[in-house]
Amino acid sequence: MIVQYISDNLGNHTAVIIPIEEWEKLTTKYSELSDLDDYVVPNWHKDIVLKRLESLINNPADLISAETLFDELEKDLK
């Protein structure tokens, strides 16, 4: 199984991505995993997203392209 890890800015793994075919095999074998589809996003997650959206609406000039972001990150790594 090919597994991809998502890490935070400190290098700590925060999530795992597995191919959908593997997920389907796992949920077939372990039916309790399918209950994860009913997972509800916690309110504190929603609050963070809403604050970020509000900031974007109020300060659209602060928005930068992904290309610019990656360029800035690369500069910081050098």
Secondary structure, 3 states (H helix, E strand, C coil): CCCEEEECCCCCEEEEECCHHHHHHHHHHCHHHHHHHHCCCCHHHHHHHHHHHHHHHHCHHHCCCHHHHHHHHHHHHC
